C-alpha cells in the first residue's frame, strides 16, 4: 500500500504542473480586449444622466427599458457627430433638469443646492438661541435640608466612619 501511494504523488504533481503551464500559456497568447471608443463616450455621457423611471440611478447602470433606449439614442447621436453638450441638451429639453444627475446651480436647480444650506443655518441659529437662553437663566437655589434630612446625613457619616 505504501508503494502505490508513493507512485501517486509524482503523478499528481506532474498533473498539477501541466495544468499550471497550460493556464499560463493560455493567458500569454490571449488577445487583449479592445474597447470601442464610441461605447466609452456613450457611458461617459450616460453616467451624468438620470434614469427617469429608476430612483437616482444613472442610465449607464440601469437595466430599465427606458435607460436602454436612452443609451441607444446617445449612441445614434454620437454616430451623427453631435457633441456631449448637444446630447445632454436634447435630454434636458425632453425630460427637464430632473434628467441631470447634477442639476444646474441656476433657475429651478438653485433651490436644490441652496435648501440644505438654508436648513442647516436655521437649525444652527435655533440651537444657538436655545443654548444662549438656557445658559443665561439662573439655576434655582438648592432646597434647604430639613432637620430630619440632616439627622440622616449625620447618621450616614457616623456609620461610614466606623
MITORZA-207522 format. One record per residue: x, y, z of N, C-alpha, C in turn; residue number from 1. Coordinates in pm, 1 decimal, always signed. Example, Ala and Ser with C-alpha at 12.3 -4.5 7.8 and 13.67 -1.06 7.14 Angstrom:
2
+----------+----------+----------+----------+----------+----------+----------+----------+----------+-----+
|     n.xx |     n.yy |     n.zz |    ca.xx |    ca.yy |    ca.zz |     c.xx |     c.yy |     c.zz |   k |
+----------+----------+----------+----------+----------+----------+----------+----------+----------+-----+
|  +1319.0 |   -569.0 |   +780.0 |  +1230.0 |   -450.0 |   +780.0 |  +1320.0 |   -330.0 |   +780.0 |   1 |
|  +1285.0 |   -225.0 |   +708.0 |  +1367.0 |   -106.0 |   +714.0 |  +1290.0 |     +3.0 |   +787.0 |   2 |
+----------+----------+----------+----------+----------+----------+----------+----------+----------+-----+
This chain:
162
+----------+----------+----------+----------+----------+----------+----------+----------+----------+-----+
|     n.xx |     n.yy |     n.zz |    ca.xx |    ca.yy |    ca.zz |     c.xx |     c.yy |     c.zz |   k |
+----------+----------+----------+----------+----------+----------+----------+----------+----------+-----+
|    +82.2 |   -119.1 |     +0.0 |     +0.0 |     +0.0 |     +0.0 |    +86.6 |   +125.5 |     +0.0 |   1 |
|   +196.0 |   +122.2 |    +70.5 |   +288.1 |   +235.1 |    +73.5 |   +347.0 |   +260.9 |    -64.6 |   2 |
|   +371.3 |   +154.6 |   -136.4 |   +430.8 |   +167.8 |   -267.9 |   +336.0 |   +237.9 |   -365.8 |   3 |
|   +205.2 |   +206.7 |   -360.9 |   +109.1 |   +269.8 |   -452.7 |    +92.1 |   +418.4 |   -420.2 |   4 |
|   +101.1 |   +455.6 |   -293.2 |    +90.7 |   +595.2 |   -254.7 |   +212.6 |   +671.9 |   -303.1 |   5 |
|   +328.1 |   +613.0 |   -292.9 |   +449.2 |   +681.8 |   -335.1 |   +451.4 |   +702.5 |   -486.4 |   6 |
|   +382.8 |   +617.9 |   -562.4 |   +374.1 |   +636.1 |   -707.0 |   +266.8 |   +739.1 |   -743.3 |   7 |
|   +173.1 |   +758.7 |   -655.6 |    +62.2 |   +850.2 |   -683.3 |   +105.3 |   +996.8 |   -678.2 |   8 |
|   +186.6 |  +1034.8 |   -580.8 |   +225.2 |  +1175.2 |   -563.2 |   +304.9 |  +1232.1 |   -680.0 |   9 |
|   +401.7 |  +1162.1 |   -735.7 |   +471.4 |  +1219.2 |   -852.3 |   +376.6 |  +1243.1 |   -970.7 |  10 |
|   +281.7 |  +1153.1 |   -990.0 |   +185.7 |  +1169.7 |  -1099.0 |    +95.1 |  +1290.4 |  -1074.4 |  11 |
|    +51.7 |  +1304.2 |   -948.4 |    -33.9 |  +1416.8 |   -913.4 |    +39.7 |  +1549.4 |   -932.5 |  12 |
|   +162.6 |  +1556.4 |   -888.4 |   +238.4 |  +1680.7 |   -903.2 |   +265.7 |  +1709.8 |  -1050.5 |  13 |
|   +289.8 |  +1609.7 |  -1132.3 |   +309.5 |  +1631.3 |  -1275.5 |   +179.8 |  +1680.8 |  -1339.2 |  14 |
|    +67.5 |  +1626.3 |  -1297.1 |    -63.5 |  +1668.2 |  -1347.3 |    -90.2 |  +1814.8 |  -1312.0 |  15 |
|    -63.0 |  +1854.2 |  -1188.2 |    -84.1 |  +1991.8 |  -1143.4 |     +9.1 |  +2087.0 |  -1217.8 |  16 |
|   +134.2 |  +2049.1 |  -1235.0 |   +229.6 |  +2133.1 |  -1308.6 |   +186.3 |  +2149.8 |  -1454.1 |  17 |
|   +134.1 |  +2043.2 |  -1513.2 |    +86.5 |  +2051.1 |  -1651.4 |    -27.9 |  +2149.9 |  -1665.9 |  18 |
|   -123.7 |  +2145.6 |  -1574.0 |   -234.2 |  +2241.9 |  -1577.7 |   -185.7 |  +2383.7 |  -1554.7 |  19 |
|    -90.0 |  +2402.1 |  -1464.7 |    -37.2 |  +2536.4 |  -1438.8 |    +28.3 |  +2592.6 |  -1565.0 |  20 |
|   +107.1 |  +2511.4 |  -1633.0 |   +172.9 |  +2555.1 |  -1756.4 |    +67.8 |  +2585.5 |  -1863.5 |  21 |
|    -34.8 |  +2502.3 |  -1872.9 |   -141.4 |  +2523.5 |  -1970.3 |   -212.3 |  +2656.5 |  -1946.2 |  22 |
|   -246.9 |  +2686.8 |  -1821.3 |   -315.0 |  +2812.8 |  -1790.5 |   -224.8 |  +2933.0 |  -1815.0 |  23 |
|    -97.9 |  +2923.2 |  -1780.1 |     -4.7 |  +3033.4 |  -1804.9 |    +12.0 |  +3057.3 |  -1954.7 |  24 |
|    +21.4 |  +2949.9 |  -2030.7 |    +37.6 |  +2960.1 |  -2174.8 |    -88.3 |  +3020.1 |  -2238.0 |  25 |
|   -203.8 |  +2977.3 |  -2191.8 |   -330.3 |  +3028.1 |  -2247.8 |   -344.5 |  +3177.0 |  -2221.3 |  26 |
|   -306.6 |  +3221.7 |  -2102.8 |   -319.1 |  +3364.6 |  -2074.2 |   -215.5 |  +3446.1 |  -2150.8 |  27 |
|   -101.7 |  +3385.7 |  -2183.2 |     +2.3 |  +3457.7 |  -2256.9 |    -37.4 |  +3480.0 |  -2402.6 |  28 |
|   -111.6 |  +3387.1 |  -2461.6 |   -147.8 |  +3401.4 |  -2602.4 |   -285.2 |  +3464.1 |  -2621.4 |  29 |
|   -355.8 |  +3497.6 |  -2511.8 |   -489.1 |  +3556.2 |  -2522.5 |   -480.7 |  +3696.5 |  -2581.9 |  30 |
|   -580.3 |  +3731.1 |  -2659.8 |   -586.6 |  +3864.8 |  -2719.8 |   -631.2 |  +3966.1 |  -2615.3 |  31 |
|   -582.8 |  +4088.3 |  -2631.3 |   -627.9 |  +4194.3 |  -2543.6 |   -768.1 |  +4236.4 |  -2583.5 |  32 |
|   -845.5 |  +4274.7 |  -2483.6 |   -980.7 |  +4320.0 |  -2510.4 |   -973.7 |  +4464.6 |  -2557.5 |  33 |
|  -1031.2 |  +4489.2 |  -2672.4 |  -1031.1 |  +4624.5 |  -2727.8 |  -1165.0 |  +4690.4 |  -2694.9 |  34 |
|  -1156.8 |  +4811.3 |  -2642.3 |  -1278.7 |  +4882.7 |  -2605.9 |  -1318.0 |  +4976.0 |  -2718.8 |  35 |
|  -1445.0 |  +4976.3 |  -2747.7 |  -1497.3 |  +5062.3 |  -2852.3 |  -1500.8 |  +5206.4 |  -2799.2 |  36 |
|  -1434.4 |  +5301.8 |  -2865.4 |  -1434.4 |  +5439.4 |  -2816.6 |  -1574.6 |  +5500.9 |  -2813.7 |  37 |
|  -1659.9 |  +5460.2 |  -2905.9 |  -1797.1 |  +5511.0 |  -2908.1 |  -1872.4 |  +5466.0 |  -2782.0 |  38 |
|  -1847.9 |  +5342.3 |  -2742.4 |  -1911.8 |  +5288.7 |  -2621.2 |  -1863.5 |  +5364.1 |  -2497.3 |  39 |
|  -1734.6 |  +5395.5 |  -2491.8 |  -1678.5 |  +5470.4 |  -2378.4 |  -1740.5 |  +5609.7 |  -2371.7 |  40 |
|  -1753.8 |  +5676.4 |  -2486.7 |  -1815.8 |  +5809.4 |  -2490.0 |  -1961.4 |  +5802.0 |  -2444.8 |  41 |
|  -2032.3 |  +5699.1 |  -2491.8 |  -2172.8 |  +5682.2 |  -2455.8 |  -2185.6 |  +5663.2 |  -2304.8 |  42 |
|  -2100.2 |  +5581.6 |  -2244.4 |  -2106.8 |  +5556.7 |  -2099.7 |  -2069.6 |  +5681.5 |  -2019.6 |  43 |
|  -1974.0 |  +5760.3 |  -2070.7 |  -1936.7 |  +5885.0 |  -2002.1 |  -2053.9 |  +5983.2 |  -1998.1 |  44 |
|  -2128.8 |  +5989.5 |  -2106.2 |  -2245.9 |  +6077.8 |  -2108.4 |  -2357.6 |  +6017.4 |  -2024.4 |  45 |
|  -2376.2 |  +5886.6 |  -2034.2 |  -2486.2 |  +5818.4 |  -1965.1 |  -2471.4 |  +5823.4 |  -1813.7 |  46 |
|  -2349.7 |  +5831.9 |  -1761.8 |  -2333.7 |  +5835.6 |  -1615.3 |  -2378.2 |  +5968.2 |  -1556.7 |  47 |
|  -2392.4 |  +6071.1 |  -1640.0 |  -2436.2 |  +6202.0 |  -1592.0 |  -2586.2 |  +6224.9 |  -1611.3 |  48 |
|  -2654.9 |  +6126.3 |  -1670.9 |  -2798.4 |  +6138.7 |  -1694.0 |  -2874.3 |  +6040.6 |  -1605.0 |  49 |
|  -2980.5 |  +6088.7 |  -1542.7 |  -3061.2 |  +6008.6 |  -1450.2 |  -3167.7 |  +5931.8 |  -1528.1 |  50 |
|  -3188.6 |  +5807.9 |  -1487.8 |  -3296.8 |  +5728.7 |  -1545.0 |  -3429.0 |  +5785.0 |  -1492.6 |  51 |
|  -3522.6 |  +5810.7 |  -1581.6 |  -3648.7 |  +5873.6 |  -1542.6 |  -3740.6 |  +5778.3 |  -1466.0 |  52 |
|  -3718.8 |  +5647.5 |  -1476.7 |  -3806.1 |  +5552.4 |  -1406.2 |  -3738.7 |  +5490.3 |  -1284.1 |  53 |
|  -3608.1 |  +5504.8 |  -1272.5 |  -3536.0 |  +5448.6 |  -1157.5 |  -3517.8 |  +5556.7 |  -1050.7 |  54 |
|  -3483.0 |  +5515.9 |   -931.8 |  -3461.7 |  +5612.4 |   -824.1 |  -3314.1 |  +5649.1 |   -816.5 |  55 |
|  -3282.5 |  +5768.6 |   -862.8 |  -3146.4 |  +5823.7 |   -855.9 |  -3040.2 |  +5728.5 |   -909.5 |  56 |
|  -3067.4 |  +5666.0 |  -1019.2 |  -2971.4 |  +5576.5 |  -1081.3 |  -2937.3 |  +5629.9 |  -1219.8 |  57 |
|  -2806.9 |  +5639.7 |  -1250.8 |  -2772.4 |  +5687.8 |  -1385.5 |  -2810.9 |  +5584.9 |  -1491.0 |  58 |
|  -2835.5 |  +5631.6 |  -1611.3 |  -2877.8 |  +5538.4 |  -1716.2 |  -2765.3 |  +5443.2 |  -1755.9 |  59 |
|  -2641.2 |  +5476.3 |  -1719.8 |  -2530.7 |  +5385.8 |  -1750.2 |  -2537.8 |  +5259.0 |  -1665.6 |  60 |
|  -2605.8 |  +5264.3 |  -1550.2 |  -2614.9 |  +5148.8 |  -1460.4 |  -2752.3 |  +5084.2 |  -1459.5 |  61 |
|  -2850.7 |  +5147.5 |  -1519.0 |  -2988.3 |  +5099.3 |  -1512.4 |  -3014.9 |  +4994.7 |  -1620.4 |  62 |
|  -3099.9 |  +4898.3 |  -1585.9 |  -3141.3 |  +4797.0 |  -1682.7 |  -3284.8 |  +4819.4 |  -1728.7 |  63 |
|  -3343.1 |  +4931.7 |  -1693.6 |  -3479.7 |  +4962.0 |  -1735.2 |  -3484.9 |  +4981.1 |  -1886.5 |  64 |
|  -3600.2 |  +4951.9 |  -1943.6 |  -3615.6 |  +4965.8 |  -2088.8 |  -3590.0 |  +5109.4 |  -2134.1 |  65 |
|  -3638.8 |  +5205.7 |  -2055.5 |  -3617.3 |  +5346.0 |  -2090.8 |  -3468.5 |  +5380.5 |  -2091.1 |  66 |
|  -3394.0 |  +5329.2 |  -1994.7 |  -3249.7 |  +5356.6 |  -1988.4 |  -3178.6 |  +5296.3 |  -2109.2 |  67 |
|  -3219.2 |  +5176.4 |  -2149.1 |  -3158.4 |  +5115.1 |  -2268.9 |  -3187.8 |  +5200.5 |  -2392.2 |  68 |
|  -3311.4 |  +5247.8 |  -2401.5 |  -3348.4 |  +5334.1 |  -2514.5 |  -3268.3 |  +5463.6 |  -2513.3 |  69 |
|  -3248.7 |  +5520.8 |  -2394.8 |  -3172.6 |  +5645.4 |  -2383.6 |  -3027.2 |  +5623.1 |  -2423.7 |  70 |
|  -2969.3 |  +5510.7 |  -2383.7 |  -2830.5 |  +5480.0 |  -2424.5 |  -2822.0 |  +5463.9 |  -2575.9 |  71 |
|  -2923.7 |  +5403.4 |  -2636.0 |  -2924.4 |  +5386.9 |  -2781.3 |  -2935.4 |  +5522.0 |  -2851.9 |  72 |
|  -3014.0 |  +5613.0 |  -2796.5 |  -3025.6 |  +5747.9 |  -2853.6 |  -2890.6 |  +5818.3 |  -2845.8 |  73 |
|  -2821.0 |  +5802.0 |  -2733.3 |  -2687.8 |  +5863.6 |  -2718.9 |  -2593.7 |  +5808.5 |  -2825.4 |  74 |
|  -2594.1 |  +5675.2 |  -2844.7 |  -2508.3 |  +5613.1 |  -2947.0 |  -2538.2 |  +5670.6 |  -3085.0 |  75 |
|  -2667.6 |  +5679.0 |  -3118.3 |  -2706.4 |  +5729.2 |  -3250.2 |  -2661.6 |  +5874.0 |  -3269.0 |  76 |
|  -2677.4 |  +5954.6 |  -3165.3 |  -2638.4 |  +6095.0 |  -3177.7 |  -2486.5 |  +6109.2 |  -3185.1 |  77 |
|  -2411.8 |  +6023.1 |  -3114.3 |  -2265.6 |  +6026.5 |  -3126.7 |  -2223.2 |  +5988.1 |  -3268.1 |  78 |
|  -2289.0 |  +5886.6 |  -3325.6 |  -2257.4 |  +5846.8 |  -3463.5 |  -2289.2 |  +5959.7 |  -3561.2 |  79 |
|  -2392.1 |  +6039.7 |  -3527.8 |  -2430.7 |  +6152.4 |  -3614.6 |  -2336.2 |  +6270.6 |  -3597.6 |  80 |
|  -2240.9 |  +6261.2 |  -3502.5 |  -2140.9 |  +6365.7 |  -3485.5 |  -2178.8 |  +6475.1 |  -3387.2 |  81 |
|  -2280.9 |  +6452.1 |  -3306.2 |  -2321.7 |  +6554.8 |  -3209.4 |  -2225.9 |  +6555.6 |  -3090.0 |  82 |
|  -2213.8 |  +6672.6 |  -3029.0 |  -2123.7 |  +6687.7 |  -2914.0 |  -2195.4 |  +6645.5 |  -2785.7 |  83 |
|  -2116.5 |  +6632.6 |  -2679.6 |  -2171.2 |  +6596.2 |  -2548.2 |  -2276.7 |  +6697.2 |  -2504.4 |  84 |
|  -2247.5 |  +6826.3 |  -2520.0 |  -2340.5 |  +6932.3 |  -2477.9 |  -2471.8 |  +6923.9 |  -2555.3 |  85 |
|  -2463.9 |  +6895.1 |  -2684.1 |  -2585.4 |  +6884.4 |  -2765.1 |  -2670.9 |  +6765.8 |  -2722.0 |  86 |
|  -2605.1 |  +6654.6 |  -2689.3 |  -2678.6 |  +6535.2 |  -2646.2 |  -2745.7 |  +6559.1 |  -2511.1 |  87 |
|  -2671.5 |  +6618.9 |  -2419.1 |  -2728.6 |  +6648.5 |  -2287.0 |  -2844.1 |  +6747.1 |  -2301.8 |  88 |
|  -2827.9 |  +6847.8 |  -2385.5 |  -2934.2 |  +6946.9 |  -2409.0 |  -3059.2 |  +6877.9 |  -2463.7 |  89 |
|  -3041.6 |  +6779.3 |  -2553.3 |  -3153.5 |  +6703.3 |  -2609.8 |  -3235.7 |  +6637.4 |  -2499.0 |  90 |
|  -3167.3 |  +6573.5 |  -2403.2 |  -3238.2 |  +6505.3 |  -2294.6 |  -3299.5 |  +6604.6 |  -2195.7 |  91 |
|  -3232.0 |  +6716.3 |  -2170.4 |  -3287.9 |  +6818.9 |  -2081.1 |  -3413.3 |  +6878.8 |  -2144.0 |  92 |
|  -3412.9 |  +6899.5 |  -2275.7 |  -3531.4 |  +6952.4 |  -2343.5 |  -3648.9 |  +6855.9 |  -2333.9 |  93 |
|  -3621.1 |  +6727.9 |  -2335.9 |  -3727.4 |  +6627.1 |  -2329.5 |  -3776.7 |  +6601.7 |  -2187.8 |  94 |
|  -3683.6 |  +6590.9 |  -2091.0 |  -3719.8 |  +6548.1 |  -1955.9 |  -3703.5 |  +6657.2 |  -1850.0 |  95 |
|  -3646.3 |  +6769.0 |  -1884.2 |  -3622.1 |  +6875.0 |  -1786.8 |  -3491.9 |  +6851.1 |  -1711.7 |  96 |
|  -3462.9 |  +6940.3 |  -1616.9 |  -3337.7 |  +6928.8 |  -1540.1 |  -3333.5 |  +6805.3 |  -1451.8 |  97 |
|  -3448.4 |  +6741.6 |  -1430.5 |  -3452.7 |  +6620.5 |  -1348.4 |  -3361.9 |  +6511.3 |  -1405.4 |  98 |
|  -3344.6 |  +6510.3 |  -1536.7 |  -3266.5 |  +6405.1 |  -1600.8 |  -3117.5 |  +6416.6 |  -1568.9 |  99 |
|  -3072.8 |  +6531.2 |  -1521.8 |  -2931.4 |  +6550.8 |  -1489.1 |  -2901.7 |  +6497.3 |  -1349.7 | 100 |
|  -2793.2 |  +6422.2 |  -1335.2 |  -2753.1 |  +6372.9 |  -1203.4 |  -2710.9 |  +6489.5 |  -1114.3 | 101 |
|  -2652.3 |  +6595.2 |  -1173.8 |  -2616.7 |  +6716.3 |  -1100.6 |  -2692.6 |  +6831.3 |  -1164.6 | 102 |
|  -2804.2 |  +6872.1 |  -1103.8 |  -2880.7 |  +6981.5 |  -1164.7 |  -2801.7 |  +7111.4 |  -1163.9 | 103 |
|  -2833.8 |  +7204.3 |  -1254.4 |  -2758.1 |  +7329.8 |  -1261.6 |  -2782.0 |  +7415.8 |  -1137.5 | 104 |
|  -2690.1 |  +7508.2 |  -1114.1 |  -2697.4 |  +7595.6 |   -996.8 |  -2794.2 |  +7711.9 |  -1016.2 | 105 |
|  -2843.6 |  +7734.5 |  -1135.7 |  -2932.4 |  +7848.5 |  -1159.7 |  -3071.4 |  +7797.7 |  -1195.4 | 106 |
|  -3165.9 |  +7889.8 |  -1198.8 |  -3303.1 |  +7855.8 |  -1237.2 |  -3369.7 |  +7764.6 |  -1136.1 | 107 |
|  -3434.2 |  +7660.3 |  -1186.6 |  -3507.4 |  +7568.8 |  -1098.3 |  -3414.2 |  +7481.7 |  -1016.2 | 108 |
|  -3289.3 |  +7469.1 |  -1054.9 |  -3194.7 |  +7386.6 |   -979.5 |  -3134.5 |  +7456.5 |   -859.9 | 109 |
|  -3143.4 |  +7590.1 |   -855.5 |  -3083.3 |  +7665.5 |   -745.2 |  -3139.9 |  +7627.3 |   -608.6 | 110 |
|  -3272.9 |  +7612.6 |   -593.3 |  -3323.6 |  +7572.9 |   -461.4 |  -3271.6 |  +7436.6 |   -415.5 | 111 |
|  -3245.9 |  +7348.2 |   -509.8 |  -3193.9 |  +7216.6 |   -471.7 |  -3057.0 |  +7227.0 |   -405.7 | 112 |
|  -2978.8 |  +7325.6 |   -445.3 |  -2846.2 |  +7343.7 |   -386.7 |  -2851.0 |  +7433.4 |   -263.3 | 113 |
|  -2942.9 |  +7530.5 |   -260.5 |  -2948.0 |  +7627.4 |   -150.6 |  -3028.4 |  +7576.6 |    -31.0 | 114 |
|  -3127.2 |  +7490.9 |    -52.8 |  -3214.5 |  +7445.9 |    +54.8 |  -3140.1 |  +7374.8 |   +168.0 | 115 |
|  -3050.6 |  +7280.9 |   +142.7 |  -2979.3 |  +7217.3 |   +254.6 |  -2898.6 |  +7317.1 |   +337.2 | 116 |
|  -2834.8 |  +7412.5 |   +272.0 |  -2758.9 |  +7514.7 |   +344.3 |  -2851.9 |  +7601.3 |   +428.7 | 117 |
|  -2966.9 |  +7638.6 |   +373.5 |  -3063.1 |  +7720.7 |   +448.1 |  -3116.4 |  +7645.5 |   +569.6 | 118 |
|  -3147.4 |  +7518.3 |   +554.2 |  -3195.2 |  +7437.0 |   +666.7 |  -3087.7 |  +7427.7 |   +774.3 | 119 |
|  -2965.1 |  +7406.3 |   +734.0 |  -2855.6 |  +7398.0 |   +831.5 |  -2841.1 |  +7529.2 |   +907.2 | 120 |
|  -2846.2 |  +7642.2 |   +836.8 |  -2831.5 |  +7771.9 |   +902.4 |  -2946.2 |  +7798.7 |  +1000.2 | 121 |
|  -3068.6 |  +7764.5 |   +963.0 |  -3182.9 |  +7783.9 |  +1052.9 |  -3167.9 |  +7696.5 |  +1177.3 | 122 |
|  -3128.6 |  +7571.4 |  +1159.8 |  -3110.3 |  +7481.6 |  +1275.1 |  -2996.2 |  +7529.3 |  +1364.7 | 123 |
|  -2887.0 |  +7575.9 |  +1306.4 |  -2773.8 |  +7624.5 |  +1386.4 |  -2813.9 |  +7749.1 |  +1464.4 | 124 |
|  -2887.0 |  +7841.0 |  +1402.1 |  -2931.3 |  +7961.9 |  +1471.8 |  -3028.3 |  +7927.5 |  +1584.2 | 125 |
|  -3118.9 |  +7833.7 |  +1559.1 |  -3213.7 |  +7791.0 |  +1662.8 |  -3140.8 |  +7728.7 |  +1780.4 | 126 |
|  -3044.8 |  +7644.7 |  +1753.9 |  -2968.0 |  +7581.9 |  +1861.8 |  -2890.4 |  +7687.1 |  +1940.4 | 127 |
|  -2831.9 |  +7784.0 |  +1871.4 |  -2755.6 |  +7888.9 |  +1940.6 |  -2846.8 |  +7970.7 |  +2032.3 | 128 |
|  -2964.8 |  +8009.9 |  +1981.8 |  -3059.5 |  +8086.8 |  +2063.8 |  -3106.0 |  +8003.8 |  +2183.3 | 129 |
|  -3137.6 |  +7877.7 |  +2161.0 |  -3183.0 |  +7790.6 |  +2269.3 |  -3076.7 |  +7777.6 |  +2377.7 | 130 |
|  -2952.0 |  +7750.9 |  +2336.7 |  -2844.4 |  +7735.3 |  +2434.6 |  -2813.2 |  +7866.6 |  +2505.0 | 131 |
|  -2820.1 |  +7977.0 |  +2434.4 |  -2792.1 |  +8107.3 |  +2495.1 |  -2894.6 |  +8137.5 |  +2604.4 | 132 |
|  -3021.5 |  +8114.3 |  +2576.2 |  -3126.1 |  +8135.9 |  +2677.3 |  -3109.6 |  +8040.8 |  +2795.0 | 133 |
|  -3075.7 |  +7919.3 |  +2764.4 |  -3062.3 |  +7817.6 |  +2869.0 |  -2946.8 |  +7850.9 |  +2962.7 | 134 |
|  -2835.4 |  +7898.4 |  +2906.9 |  -2719.4 |  +7931.3 |  +2989.6 |  -2740.5 |  +8061.9 |  +3066.5 | 135 |
|  -2821.9 |  +8151.7 |  +3014.8 |  -2845.2 |  +8279.8 |  +3079.2 |  -2937.4 |  +8266.8 |  +3201.0 | 136 |
|  -3028.9 |  +8171.9 |  +3200.2 |  -3124.0 |  +8155.7 |  +3310.6 |  -3049.1 |  +8106.8 |  +3435.3 | 137 |
|  -3071.0 |  +8172.7 |  +3549.1 |  -3000.4 |  +8130.6 |  +3670.6 |  -3055.5 |  +7998.0 |  +3722.6 | 138 |
|  -2966.9 |  +7923.5 |  +3781.9 |  -3007.0 |  +7796.5 |  +3841.3 |  -3086.6 |  +7825.1 |  +3967.8 | 139 |
|  -3191.9 |  +7749.9 |  +3992.3 |  -3266.3 |  +7771.7 |  +4116.7 |  -3180.8 |  +7727.9 |  +4235.9 | 140 |
|  -3195.6 |  +7794.4 |  +4348.8 |  -3115.1 |  +7756.4 |  +4464.3 |  -3155.8 |  +7617.8 |  +4514.5 | 141 |
|  -3060.3 |  +7544.7 |  +4569.5 |  -3095.6 |  +7411.7 |  +4619.5 |  -3190.8 |  +7423.7 |  +4738.9 | 142 |
|  -3280.0 |  +7330.0 |  +4756.6 |  -3374.3 |  +7338.0 |  +4867.5 |  -3302.1 |  +7320.8 |  +5001.9 | 143 |
|  -3355.2 |  +7385.0 |  +5103.5 |  -3298.8 |  +7373.5 |  +5237.9 |  -3326.6 |  +7234.1 |  +5292.4 | 144 |
|  -3227.9 |  +7180.7 |  +5367.0 |  -3245.0 |  +7049.2 |  +5429.3 |  -3330.2 |  +7063.2 |  +5555.0 | 145 |
|  -3417.9 |  +6969.4 |  +5569.1 |  -3497.4 |  +6967.8 |  +5692.7 |  -3413.6 |  +6905.8 |  +5803.8 | 146 |
|  -3461.7 |  +6918.7 |  +5924.9 |  -3389.4 |  +6860.6 |  +6040.0 |  -3382.9 |  +6709.5 |  +6026.9 | 147 |
|  -3486.0 |  +6649.8 |  +5973.2 |  -3488.2 |  +6504.0 |  +5954.3 |  -3379.5 |  +6462.9 |  +5853.0 | 148 |
|  -3363.0 |  +6541.4 |  +5741.0 |  -3259.6 |  +6511.2 |  +5641.2 |  -3119.9 |  +6527.3 |  +5701.7 | 149 |
|  -3100.0 |  +6628.9 |  +5783.9 |  -2969.4 |  +6649.7 |  +5846.7 |  -2935.2 |  +6533.0 |  +5939.2 | 150 |
|  -3033.9 |  +6482.2 |  +6010.7 |  -3011.6 |  +6368.8 |  +6101.3 |  -2971.8 |  +6245.2 |  +6021.5 | 151 |
|  -3034.9 |  +6224.5 |  +5905.4 |  -2998.5 |  +6108.8 |  +5822.0 |  -2856.9 |  +6122.5 |  +5769.2 | 152 |
|  -2814.5 |  +6244.5 |  +5731.8 |  -2677.8 |  +6267.2 |  +5683.6 |  -2578.3 |  +6240.0 |  +5795.4 | 153 |
|  -2606.9 |  +6289.9 |  +5917.5 |  -2516.5 |  +6265.2 |  +6030.9 |  -2504.9 |  +6115.9 |  +6058.6 | 154 |
|  -2615.2 |  +6046.0 |  +6051.8 |  -2615.3 |  +5901.0 |  +6078.5 |  -2533.7 |  +5827.4 |  +5972.3 | 155 |
|  -2547.9 |  +5867.0 |  +5845.8 |  -2472.5 |  +5802.3 |  +5737.1 |  -2323.1 |  +5827.7 |  +5752.5 | 156 |
|  -2284.3 |  +5949.9 |  +5791.3 |  -2142.0 |  +5981.2 |  +5810.8 |  -2085.3 |  +5904.1 |  +5929.1 | 157 |
|  -2165.5 |  +5889.2 |  +6033.5 |  -2119.4 |  +5816.1 |  +6150.9 |  -2096.9 |  +5669.0 |  +6115.8 | 158 |
|  -2188.7 |  +5610.0 |  +6038.0 |  -2174.4 |  +5469.1 |  +6001.5 |  -2055.7 |  +5450.1 |  +5907.8 | 159 |
|  -2029.8 |  +5548.4 |  +5825.5 |  -1917.0 |  +5540.1 |  +5733.2 |  -1784.5 |  +5548.6 |  +5809.0 | 160 |
|  -1780.7 |  +5627.5 |  +5913.7 |  -1658.1 |  +5645.9 |  +5990.6 |  -1624.1 |  +5520.4 |  +6072.1 | 161 |
|  -1721.3 |  +5440.5 |  +6103.4 |  -1696.0 |  +5319.6 |  +6185.2 |  -1628.6 |  +5210.3 |  +6110.7 | 162 |
+----------+----------+----------+----------+----------+----------+----------+----------+----------+-----+
